C-alpha cells in the first residue's frame, strides 16, 4: 500500500513538472508574437541594439540577458504589449543569447536571440556610382518566374493579370531568370521598386504601402529568394539597390492594429494630407503650420505617416535598413519620398547608415523642380549650409534635367529659351551641387509618363534621349521596357506606364527577352540601347571625367567629357534639317585631335574643319 502511495506521489510530481513545462512553453509562444529585428549581426560599429518585443502585456515583466550582456535601456510605452530593450553588443561574438522574462523573481518564459557572423569586409562594401547604369524594374510587371506564388492565402489581393491595376505575378524568380538580358543591355545595377509585404486589398503591386518591413511579399518570393537574387547578381558583377521607404507604411501594417505608442505615427485630430509643398522645409519665411502639414501630413489615406522624431521609430527604421543591407548583401538604397520626413531625423538616419558603410550610396527621391531645392538635399551642400543643415544624403535624383528631357526634343526651332539651350542652362547650375557625379539622371520612371509615349514613338528622338543620358555627368537610370520601345500614358492611369514586359509570362506571344523573340521594332530599340550603354560601361571619361559645354547655336549643342587620357565629344542636332557645325570653335577641347570615331556606327569624322549632322541626330565621338 505504501509503495502504491509513493508511486502515486512520484507520478503526480512528474505530471506536474510536465504540465509546468508545457504551460511555460505555451506561455512563451503566446507571449512573444514578434521580435524585431528578428536577429542581428556581431561586430557592428554602432554596438547599441534596440530589440522590440511584442506580446500580450509583455511590459509587465522584468528582463535579464545571458552571457553577461549589458542591458543599456528598457523602454515601455503606454501600450503594455511592447517592450523595447537596448543591449550593448560591443565585443560580443556571433552567438545565441537568452532573454529571460520574469515576474516576482521567477522566470515566466525565455526567448532566444541570435547574433550572426557578418560577411568579410561587409562594412567596406562598394556601392553604385557614375560608372554604373541602373535598370529600374517594377517586379510585378517584369517577369513571372514562379506562377505558384501569384496568390497567397495570408494576403488579401490575389493574382489577376486581366486587371490592369491588379497583381500580375511578376516576382523575384522572374528577375533572376532574366539577369543575362539585363546585363546584355549594358546595365550593371538593378533598382527594384519595394519588395516587402503589402497587404492592401487592391493596387498592392506597387508595394509602397508596406505591411511588414522585415518580410518579402510572398507573392514575390521569400527573404531567402531576395538574398539569392543579390548573390546571383554579384556572380555577374552586378549590384542590387533596394527601394527603401522611411516616410510611411501601409494602413494594413501589423502595427496599425495595435500601435506601440500614439506618437509612432503622425496624427492630427482629423485626417490631414500633406500639401506636397516641400519648398517650405528650407524656406526662411515659412509658417509653422505649413511646415507641420508638409512633414506630418499623410501622403495618402492608405499610408500612415511615420514620426521619425520619436527616437524609437528612428532607431527602428535605422536598424531595419542596416538589417536588410547585411541580410541581403545590398549595394545601395534609393529612398522614396525622402524629404517628406523630418529633415533632421532623416539626416541622422542617413548618417547612421553611412557610418556603418562609408562607401554606401543612397539616392533620395527629391521631386522638386529647381536646382537650389535639389542641391539643398545633397550631402555637404553649400545651399544647406545657409540654414546650418547637412542632409548626409549622398545623392539626389535630377528632376530638373528630367523636366527638360520631356520637352526639348520636340522644340525644333532655335530660339532664346527653347530647345537645347534648356540643357545648357540646366548644367550651368551645376555649381550648386557638391557632387554632380553622384546625381541620378533619368528620363522617366514608374511615376512619370513613358518617354516613348512623350515622343510619340519617334525612334530618332528616343536615340537623342538615350545619348544624353549616356554621356552627361551622373548615374544614368533607364526604366524597364523602354529599351524595346514600350510606352505608356500616365493620364490613362498608373497601370498604363507599368505594363507587363512581353515574354515575362508563359504563353506570351512576343518574347522580347530573346533576340529571336523580338519584333523588328523592338530589335531596333534594343540594339541601339545595348550598343550605347555597353560602350559607356568601358569609358572612364563619361564616368568620372570633367565636362565642358558650349552655348547652343542654331539648336545644336556640343559638349566634351574628358580625362587626361581620353576625350569624348558629343554633338546634338535638334533641328528637323541637316546642320553643318564648324569645329574651330571647339579647339579648346579638340586640341591636337584630328578625328573622332562614332561609337555607334564606327564611322570616322574629320575634326579639322566641319561636321555634317543629320536631322534630329547626335554623335558620340571618341577623339583620336
C-alpha positions as CSV (number, residue, x, y, z in Angstrom):
1,X,0.0,0.0,0.0
2,X,2.8,2.4,0.9
3,X,4.6,1.6,-2.4
4,X,1.4,2.5,-4.2
5,X,1.1,5.8,-2.4
6,X,4.8,6.5,-3.2
7,X,4.3,5.6,-6.8
8,X,1.2,7.8,-7.0
9,X,3.0,10.8,-5.5
10,X,6.0,10.3,-7.8
11,X,3.8,10.1,-10.8
12,X,1.8,13.1,-9.7
13,X,5.0,15.1,-9.2
14,X,6.2,14.0,-12.7
15,X,3.0,15.1,-14.3
16,X,3.0,18.4,-12.5
17,X,6.5,19.0,-13.8
18,X,5.5,18.1,-17.4
19,X,2.4,20.4,-17.0
20,X,4.5,23.3,-15.8
21,X,7.0,22.8,-18.7
22,X,4.1,22.8,-21.1
23,X,2.5,25.9,-19.5
24,X,5.8,27.8,-19.7
25,X,6.2,26.7,-23.3
26,X,2.7,27.7,-24.2
27,X,3.1,31.0,-22.3
28,X,6.3,31.8,-24.1
29,X,4.7,31.1,-27.5
30,X,1.6,33.2,-26.7
31,X,3.6,35.9,-25.0
32,X,6.2,36.7,-27.8
33,X,4.4,37.3,-31.1
34,X,7.1,39.5,-32.7
35,X,10.8,40.1,-32.2
36,X,12.3,42.9,-34.4
37,X,15.0,42.8,-35.7
38,X,14.5,39.0,-35.8
39,X,18.2,38.6,-35.4
40,X,21.3,40.8,-35.6
41,X,25.0,40.8,-36.5
42,X,28.1,40.8,-34.3
43,X,30.8,43.4,-34.9
44,X,28.6,46.4,-36.0
45,X,30.2,49.8,-35.5
46,X,27.2,51.0,-33.5
47,X,27.1,48.4,-30.8
48,X,23.8,49.5,-29.2
49,X,20.9,47.3,-30.5
50,X,17.3,48.1,-29.8
51,X,15.1,45.0,-29.8
52,X,11.4,45.3,-29.9
53,X,9.4,42.5,-28.2
54,X,5.7,42.4,-28.9
55,X,3.2,40.2,-27.0
56,X,0.2,40.4,-24.7
57,X,1.1,42.5,-21.6
58,X,4.8,41.9,-22.1
59,X,5.7,45.2,-20.5
60,X,4.8,43.8,-17.0
61,X,7.8,41.5,-17.0
62,X,11.3,42.2,-15.8
63,X,14.1,41.1,-18.1
64,X,17.6,39.8,-18.0
65,X,20.0,38.5,-20.6
66,X,22.5,35.7,-20.6
67,X,26.3,35.8,-21.4
68,X,26.9,38.9,-19.3
69,X,25.3,41.0,-22.0
70,X,24.7,44.6,-20.8
71,X,21.2,46.0,-20.9
72,X,21.6,49.7,-21.7
73,X,17.9,50.6,-21.6
74,X,14.4,49.2,-21.2
75,X,11.7,51.4,-22.6
76,X,8.0,50.9,-22.1
77,X,5.2,52.9,-23.8
78,X,1.6,53.4,-22.9
79,X,0.9,50.2,-24.8
80,X,1.7,47.3,-22.4
81,X,2.1,44.9,-25.4
82,X,5.5,46.4,-26.4
83,X,8.9,46.3,-24.7
84,X,12.0,48.0,-26.3
85,X,15.2,46.6,-24.8
86,X,18.5,48.1,-25.8
87,X,21.6,45.9,-25.3
88,X,25.3,46.5,-25.9
89,X,26.8,44.1,-28.5
90,X,30.3,45.5,-28.2
91,X,32.9,42.7,-28.2
92,X,30.2,40.1,-28.5
93,X,30.9,37.2,-30.8
94,X,28.4,35.6,-33.1
95,X,26.4,33.6,-30.7
96,X,22.9,32.9,-29.3
97,X,21.9,34.8,-26.2
98,X,18.9,34.2,-24.0
99,X,16.4,36.8,-22.7
100,X,14.6,35.8,-19.5
101,X,11.2,37.4,-18.7
102,X,10.5,37.3,-15.0
103,X,7.6,38.1,-12.7
104,X,8.0,38.0,-8.9
105,X,11.7,37.0,-9.4
106,X,10.6,33.8,-11.2
107,X,11.3,33.2,-14.9
108,X,7.9,33.1,-16.7
109,X,9.4,32.4,-20.2
110,X,12.6,32.9,-22.2
111,X,13.4,34.0,-25.7
112,X,16.5,33.0,-27.7
113,X,18.1,35.7,-29.9
114,X,20.9,35.2,-32.5
115,X,23.9,37.4,-33.3
116,X,25.1,36.2,-36.6
117,X,28.5,36.4,-38.3
118,X,28.9,39.2,-40.8
119,X,30.4,38.7,-44.3
120,X,34.0,39.5,-44.7
121,X,34.6,43.2,-45.3
122,X,30.9,43.9,-45.0
123,X,31.5,47.5,-43.8
124,X,33.7,48.3,-46.8
125,X,31.2,47.2,-49.5
126,X,31.4,49.1,-52.7
127,X,28.2,50.8,-53.9
128,X,26.9,52.0,-57.2
129,X,28.4,55.2,-58.8
130,X,28.6,57.0,-62.1
131,X,30.3,54.1,-63.7
132,X,27.1,52.2,-63.5
133,X,23.8,52.0,-65.4
134,X,20.8,51.4,-63.2
135,X,17.9,49.4,-64.6
136,X,14.6,50.2,-62.8
137,X,12.2,47.3,-62.5
138,X,8.6,47.1,-61.3
139,X,8.8,43.4,-60.3
140,X,5.1,42.6,-60.5
141,X,5.2,43.7,-64.2
142,X,8.6,42.3,-65.3
143,X,8.6,38.5,-65.3
144,X,6.7,35.7,-63.6
145,X,9.3,33.1,-62.8
146,X,7.2,31.1,-60.3
147,X,3.4,31.0,-61.1
148,X,2.8,29.1,-57.8
149,X,3.2,32.3,-55.7
150,X,0.9,34.5,-57.8
151,X,-1.5,34.5,-54.8
152,X,-1.0,33.8,-51.1
153,X,-3.5,32.6,-48.6
154,X,-2.3,35.1,-45.9
155,X,-2.7,38.1,-48.2
156,X,-5.9,39.7,-49.4
157,X,-5.3,40.6,-53.1
158,X,-5.0,37.6,-55.4
159,X,-3.3,37.3,-58.7
160,X,-5.3,38.6,-61.6
161,X,-3.4,39.6,-64.7
162,X,-6.5,40.6,-66.5
163,X,-7.0,43.5,-64.1
164,X,-4.7,46.4,-65.2
165,X,-4.2,47.6,-61.6
166,X,-4.1,44.1,-60.1
167,X,-1.3,41.7,-59.2
168,X,0.1,40.2,-62.4
169,X,2.5,37.7,-60.9
170,X,6.0,39.1,-61.6
171,X,8.4,38.0,-58.9
172,X,12.0,37.7,-57.8
173,X,12.5,34.4,-59.7
174,X,11.5,36.3,-62.9
175,X,14.2,38.8,-62.3
176,X,16.8,36.1,-61.6
177,X,15.9,34.2,-64.8
178,X,16.4,37.4,-66.8
179,X,19.7,38.8,-65.3
180,X,21.6,37.9,-68.5
181,X,19.1,40.0,-70.5
182,X,19.6,43.0,-68.2
183,X,23.3,42.6,-68.3
184,X,23.3,42.4,-72.1
185,X,21.7,45.8,-72.2
186,X,24.8,47.3,-70.5
187,X,23.1,47.6,-67.1
188,X,25.2,46.9,-64.1
189,X,22.7,47.7,-61.3
190,X,19.1,46.9,-60.6
191,X,16.8,49.1,-58.7
192,X,13.5,47.3,-58.0
193,X,10.5,49.1,-56.5
194,X,9.8,47.8,-53.0
195,X,9.5,44.0,-52.4
196,X,8.4,43.9,-48.8
197,X,4.9,42.7,-48.0
198,X,2.0,45.0,-48.9
199,X,-1.4,43.6,-47.8
200,X,-3.6,46.3,-49.3
201,X,-6.8,44.8,-50.8
202,X,-6.1,46.5,-54.2
203,X,-3.2,48.1,-56.0
204,X,-0.8,46.3,-53.7
205,X,1.5,45.6,-56.7
206,X,3.4,48.8,-56.2
207,X,4.3,47.7,-52.7
208,X,5.0,51.2,-51.3
209,X,2.3,50.7,-48.6
210,X,4.2,48.0,-46.7
211,X,2.5,45.8,-44.1
212,X,5.7,44.1,-42.8
213,X,9.1,45.7,-43.4
214,X,11.0,42.6,-42.3
215,X,9.3,40.3,-44.8
216,X,9.4,40.0,-48.6
217,X,5.9,39.8,-50.0
218,X,5.2,36.1,-50.5
219,X,3.8,36.9,-54.0
220,X,7.4,38.0,-54.9
221,X,9.1,35.1,-53.0
222,X,10.8,34.8,-49.7
223,X,13.5,36.6,-47.8
224,X,15.9,33.9,-48.9
225,X,14.9,34.4,-52.6
226,X,15.8,38.1,-52.2
227,X,19.2,37.2,-50.8
228,X,19.6,34.7,-53.6
229,X,18.9,37.4,-56.2
230,X,21.6,39.5,-54.7
231,X,24.1,36.6,-54.7
232,X,23.3,35.7,-58.4
233,X,23.8,39.3,-59.3
234,X,27.1,39.5,-57.6
235,X,28.3,36.5,-59.5
236,X,27.7,38.6,-62.6
237,X,29.4,41.7,-61.2
238,X,26.0,43.4,-60.9
239,X,24.7,45.5,-58.0
240,X,21.4,45.4,-56.2
241,X,19.7,48.6,-54.9
242,X,16.8,48.4,-52.5
243,X,13.9,50.9,-52.7
244,X,13.6,51.9,-49.1
245,X,10.6,53.9,-47.6
246,X,11.2,55.9,-44.4
247,X,8.2,58.3,-44.7
248,X,5.3,55.9,-44.4
249,X,4.0,52.4,-44.1
250,X,0.7,50.9,-45.3
251,X,-2.6,51.1,-43.5
252,X,-2.5,47.3,-43.2
253,X,0.8,47.2,-41.4
254,X,0.5,44.9,-38.5
255,X,1.3,47.7,-36.0
256,X,-1.8,49.7,-37.1
257,X,-3.9,47.1,-35.3
258,X,-2.0,47.8,-32.0
259,X,0.1,51.0,-32.2
260,X,3.2,50.9,-30.0
261,X,2.7,54.5,-28.9
262,X,0.4,57.3,-30.0
263,X,3.4,59.2,-31.4
264,X,4.7,56.3,-33.6
265,X,2.7,57.8,-36.4
266,X,2.0,61.5,-37.1
267,X,-1.7,62.1,-36.3
268,X,-4.0,65.1,-36.4
269,X,-7.4,65.5,-34.8
270,X,-8.8,64.5,-38.2
271,X,-7.2,63.1,-41.3
272,X,-4.7,65.6,-42.8
273,X,-2.9,65.1,-46.0
274,X,0.4,66.7,-46.8
275,X,0.2,69.6,-49.2
276,X,3.3,68.4,-51.0
277,X,4.8,71.9,-51.0
278,X,8.3,70.8,-49.8
279,X,9.7,74.2,-50.5
280,X,8.6,75.1,-47.0
281,X,11.2,73.0,-45.4
282,X,14.2,75.2,-46.2
283,X,12.0,78.3,-46.5
284,X,13.2,81.0,-44.0
285,X,9.7,82.7,-44.3
286,X,7.6,79.6,-43.9
287,X,4.8,79.4,-41.3
288,X,5.0,76.6,-38.7
289,X,1.6,75.2,-39.7
290,X,2.7,74.9,-43.3
291,X,5.8,73.1,-42.3
292,X,3.9,70.8,-39.9
293,X,1.4,69.8,-42.5
294,X,4.1,69.2,-45.1
295,X,6.1,66.8,-42.8
296,X,3.4,65.3,-40.6
297,X,0.5,65.1,-43.1
298,X,-0.1,61.7,-44.7
299,X,0.9,61.1,-48.3
300,X,-2.4,59.4,-49.0
301,X,-5.1,57.9,-46.7
302,X,-3.7,54.4,-47.1
303,X,-0.2,55.4,-46.0
304,X,0.2,56.3,-42.3
305,X,3.0,58.8,-41.8
306,X,5.9,57.7,-39.6
307,X,7.1,60.0,-36.9
308,X,10.9,59.9,-37.1
309,X,11.2,62.5,-34.3
310,X,10.2,59.6,-32.0
311,X,13.5,58.0,-31.1
312,X,12.0,54.5,-31.0
313,X,10.8,54.9,-34.6
314,X,14.1,56.4,-35.8
315,X,16.1,53.6,-34.3
316,X,13.6,51.0,-35.7
317,X,14.0,52.3,-39.2
318,X,17.8,52.7,-39.0
319,X,18.2,49.1,-37.8
320,X,15.7,47.8,-40.4
321,X,17.7,49.4,-43.1
322,X,21.0,48.0,-41.8
323,X,19.5,44.6,-41.3
324,X,18.5,44.4,-45.0
325,X,22.0,45.5,-46.1
326,X,23.5,42.7,-44.0
327,X,20.9,40.1,-44.7
328,X,20.6,40.5,-48.5
329,X,24.2,41.9,-49.1
330,X,22.8,45.0,-50.7
331,X,24.8,47.5,-52.7
332,X,22.7,50.7,-52.2
333,X,19.4,52.3,-51.5
334,X,17.0,54.5,-53.3
335,X,14.8,56.2,-50.7
336,X,11.2,57.0,-51.6
337,X,9.6,60.4,-50.7
338,X,12.8,61.4,-49.0
339,X,12.0,64.9,-48.0
340,X,8.5,64.3,-46.7
341,X,10.0,63.2,-43.4
342,X,11.5,65.3,-40.7
343,X,14.8,66.7,-42.2
344,X,16.9,66.4,-39.0
345,X,15.7,62.9,-38.4
346,X,16.5,61.9,-42.0
347,X,20.0,63.4,-41.7
348,X,20.6,61.2,-38.7
349,X,19.2,58.2,-40.5
350,X,21.5,58.7,-43.5
351,X,24.5,59.3,-41.3
352,X,23.8,56.2,-39.2
353,X,23.7,54.0,-42.3
354,X,26.8,55.6,-43.9
355,X,28.7,55.4,-40.7
356,X,28.3,51.6,-40.8
357,X,29.0,51.5,-44.5
358,X,31.3,54.5,-45.6
359,X,31.1,53.7,-49.3
360,X,27.3,53.0,-49.3
361,X,25.4,55.2,-51.8
362,X,21.9,56.4,-51.1
363,X,19.8,58.4,-53.6
364,X,16.8,60.3,-52.3
365,X,13.7,61.0,-54.3
366,X,13.6,64.8,-54.0
367,X,10.9,65.6,-56.5
368,X,11.5,69.3,-56.9
369,X,11.9,71.5,-59.9
370,X,14.8,73.8,-59.4
371,X,18.5,73.2,-58.8
372,X,18.7,75.1,-55.5
373,X,15.9,73.0,-54.0
374,X,17.6,69.8,-55.1
375,X,21.1,70.8,-54.1
376,X,19.9,71.7,-50.6
377,X,19.4,67.9,-50.0
378,X,22.7,66.6,-51.2
379,X,25.4,65.9,-48.6
380,X,27.7,68.8,-47.8
381,X,25.6,71.3,-49.8
382,X,26.6,74.9,-49.6
383,X,22.9,75.7,-50.1
384,X,22.1,73.7,-47.0
385,X,24.8,75.5,-45.0
386,X,22.8,78.7,-45.2
387,X,20.4,77.1,-42.7
388,X,23.2,75.1,-40.9
389,X,21.8,71.9,-42.4
390,X,23.6,68.9,-43.8
391,X,21.4,66.1,-45.1
392,X,24.2,63.5,-45.1
393,X,22.4,62.1,-48.2
394,X,25.0,61.2,-50.8
395,X,22.8,61.5,-54.0
396,X,19.6,63.1,-55.2
397,X,17.5,62.4,-58.3
398,X,18.0,65.1,-61.0
399,X,14.4,66.0,-61.6
400,X,15.3,69.3,-63.2
401,X,17.1,67.5,-66.0
402,X,14.2,65.1,-66.3
403,X,11.8,68.1,-66.7
404,X,13.8,69.3,-69.7
405,X,14.2,65.9,-71.3
406,X,10.4,65.6,-71.6
407,X,10.2,68.6,-73.9
408,X,13.5,69.6,-75.5
409,X,13.5,67.2,-78.5
410,X,10.0,68.4,-79.6
411,X,11.4,72.0,-79.9
412,X,12.8,72.1,-83.4
413,X,13.1,75.8,-84.0
414,X,16.1,77.6,-82.4
415,X,15.1,80.4,-80.0
416,X,16.4,82.2,-76.9
417,X,15.0,79.9,-74.3
418,X,13.7,76.8,-76.1
419,X,15.3,73.7,-77.4
420,X,18.8,72.6,-76.5
421,X,19.5,75.8,-74.5
422,X,17.4,74.2,-71.8
423,X,20.1,71.5,-71.3
424,X,22.8,74.1,-71.3
425,X,21.0,76.2,-68.7
426,X,20.4,73.1,-66.6
427,X,24.1,72.1,-66.5
428,X,25.1,75.8,-66.0
429,X,23.6,75.5,-62.5
430,X,25.8,72.5,-61.5
431,X,27.9,74.8,-59.3
432,X,25.1,74.5,-56.7
433,X,25.7,70.7,-56.2
434,X,28.5,69.4,-54.0
435,X,28.9,66.3,-56.2
436,X,27.4,66.3,-59.7
437,X,28.9,62.8,-60.5
438,X,26.6,61.5,-57.8
439,X,23.3,62.8,-59.3
440,X,20.8,60.2,-60.6
441,X,19.9,61.2,-64.2
442,X,16.8,59.7,-65.8
443,X,14.2,60.4,-68.5
444,X,11.4,58.6,-66.8
445,X,10.5,56.2,-64.0
446,X,7.5,54.3,-62.6
447,X,5.7,57.5,-61.6
448,X,6.1,59.6,-64.8
449,X,5.0,59.4,-68.4
450,X,6.9,56.9,-70.5
451,X,9.4,58.7,-72.7
452,X,8.4,56.8,-75.8
453,X,4.9,58.0,-75.3
454,X,6.0,61.5,-74.7
455,X,7.8,61.5,-78.1
456,X,5.1,59.5,-79.9
457,X,7.4,56.5,-80.5
458,X,9.8,58.6,-82.7
459,X,12.9,56.5,-82.7
460,X,15.2,59.4,-83.6
461,X,14.1,61.3,-80.5
462,X,14.5,58.1,-78.4
463,X,18.1,57.9,-79.5
464,X,18.6,61.6,-78.6
465,X,17.3,61.0,-75.1
466,X,19.5,57.9,-74.5
467,X,22.6,59.6,-75.9
468,X,22.2,62.4,-73.5
469,X,21.6,60.0,-70.6
470,X,24.7,58.0,-71.5
471,X,27.1,60.9,-71.8
472,X,26.3,63.6,-69.2
473,X,27.6,63.7,-65.6
474,X,25.9,61.5,-63.0
475,X,24.4,58.0,-62.8
476,X,22.1,57.1,-65.6
477,X,18.9,55.1,-64.9
478,X,16.6,53.5,-67.5
479,X,13.1,52.2,-66.9
480,X,12.3,48.6,-67.9
481,X,10.9,48.1,-71.3
482,X,11.8,51.5,-72.8
483,X,14.8,49.8,-74.4
484,X,12.3,47.7,-76.6
485,X,10.0,50.6,-77.4
486,X,7.5,50.2,-74.6
487,X,5.3,53.2,-73.8
488,X,2.5,54.3,-71.6
489,X,0.3,57.3,-71.0
490,X,0.1,58.3,-67.3
491,X,-3.2,60.2,-68.0
492,X,-4.7,56.7,-68.5
493,X,-3.7,55.6,-65.0
494,X,-0.5,54.2,-63.4
495,X,-1.2,50.8,-64.8
496,X,-0.6,52.1,-68.3
497,X,3.0,53.2,-67.5
498,X,3.6,49.9,-65.7
499,X,2.6,47.3,-68.3
500,X,3.9,43.7,-68.4
501,X,7.2,43.1,-70.1
502,X,6.4,41.0,-73.2
503,X,7.8,37.5,-72.7
504,X,7.7,37.6,-69.0
505,X,4.8,35.2,-68.8
506,X,4.4,31.7,-70.2
507,X,2.1,31.9,-73.2
508,X,3.1,35.5,-74.2
509,X,3.1,35.6,-78.0
510,X,6.0,38.0,-78.1
511,X,9.2,37.3,-76.0
512,X,11.4,40.4,-76.1
513,X,13.9,38.9,-73.6
514,X,15.5,36.9,-76.5
515,X,16.9,38.2,-79.8
516,X,14.8,35.7,-81.8
517,X,11.7,36.6,-79.9
518,X,11.8,40.4,-80.5
519,X,9.9,42.1,-83.3
520,X,11.9,44.2,-85.8
521,X,10.8,47.4,-84.0
522,X,11.9,46.0,-80.6
523,X,15.2,44.9,-82.0
524,X,15.9,48.4,-83.4
525,X,15.4,49.9,-80.0
526,X,17.3,47.2,-78.1
527,X,20.3,47.1,-80.4
528,X,20.9,50.8,-80.2
529,X,20.4,51.0,-76.4
530,X,22.6,48.0,-75.8
531,X,25.4,49.2,-78.0
532,X,25.4,52.7,-76.5
533,X,25.4,51.6,-72.8
534,X,27.8,48.7,-73.3
535,X,30.2,51.3,-74.8
536,X,29.6,53.5,-71.8
537,X,30.4,50.7,-69.4
538,X,34.1,50.9,-70.5
539,X,34.6,54.6,-70.9
540,X,36.0,56.5,-67.9
541,X,35.7,59.9,-69.5
542,X,31.9,59.7,-69.2
543,X,32.0,58.0,-65.8
544,X,34.2,60.5,-63.9
545,X,35.6,62.9,-66.4
546,X,35.2,66.7,-66.4
547,X,32.6,68.4,-68.7
548,X,33.0,71.4,-70.9
549,X,30.0,72.6,-72.9
550,X,29.4,75.3,-75.4
551,X,26.4,77.6,-75.7
552,X,24.0,76.1,-78.3
553,X,23.9,77.7,-81.7
554,X,21.1,77.2,-84.1
555,X,19.6,74.5,-81.9
556,X,22.8,72.4,-81.9
557,X,24.7,71.6,-78.7
558,X,28.3,70.4,-78.2
559,X,30.0,69.2,-75.0
560,X,33.0,67.2,-74.1
561,X,33.7,64.7,-71.4
562,X,37.4,64.2,-70.7
563,X,40.2,62.9,-68.5
564,X,43.9,63.4,-69.0
565,X,43.9,60.2,-71.1
566,X,40.6,60.3,-73.0
567,X,38.2,62.8,-74.6
568,X,34.7,62.2,-75.8
569,X,32.9,64.8,-78.0
570,X,29.1,64.8,-78.0
571,X,27.2,66.7,-80.7
572,X,23.4,67.2,-80.9
573,X,21.4,68.5,-83.8
574,X,17.8,69.2,-82.6
575,X,16.7,70.7,-85.9
576,X,14.4,69.0,-88.4
577,X,17.0,69.8,-91.0
578,X,20.6,68.8,-91.6
579,X,23.2,71.1,-89.9
580,X,26.8,72.0,-90.6
581,X,29.0,72.5,-87.5
582,X,32.3,74.2,-87.8
583,X,34.8,72.7,-85.4
584,X,37.3,75.6,-84.9
585,X,35.1,76.9,-82.1
586,X,35.9,73.9,-80.0
587,X,39.7,74.0,-80.3
588,X,39.9,74.3,-76.5
589,X,38.8,70.7,-76.2
590,X,39.7,69.2,-79.5
591,X,43.3,70.3,-79.0
592,X,45.6,68.2,-81.3
593,X,43.0,65.6,-82.1
594,X,42.2,65.4,-85.8
595,X,39.4,62.9,-85.9
596,X,36.7,61.2,-83.9
597,X,35.1,57.8,-84.2
598,X,31.3,57.5,-83.7
599,X,30.7,54.9,-81.0
600,X,27.5,53.6,-82.6
601,X,28.4,53.4,-86.3
602,X,32.1,53.2,-86.2
603,X,32.3,56.0,-88.8
604,X,35.3,58.4,-88.5
605,X,34.7,62.1,-88.7
606,X,37.3,64.7,-89.7
607,X,37.6,67.3,-86.9
608,X,39.8,69.8,-88.7
609,X,37.1,71.8,-90.4
610,X,33.4,70.9,-90.1
611,X,30.9,68.1,-89.3
612,X,27.6,67.4,-91.1
613,X,24.8,66.3,-88.8
614,X,21.6,64.6,-89.9
615,X,18.3,66.0,-88.8
616,X,17.3,65.1,-85.2
617,X,20.6,63.2,-84.5
618,X,23.5,63.0,-82.2
619,X,27.1,61.8,-82.5
620,X,29.2,60.4,-79.7
621,X,32.8,60.7,-80.9
622,X,35.9,59.2,-79.2
623,X,38.6,61.6,-80.3
624,X,41.7,60.1,-82.0
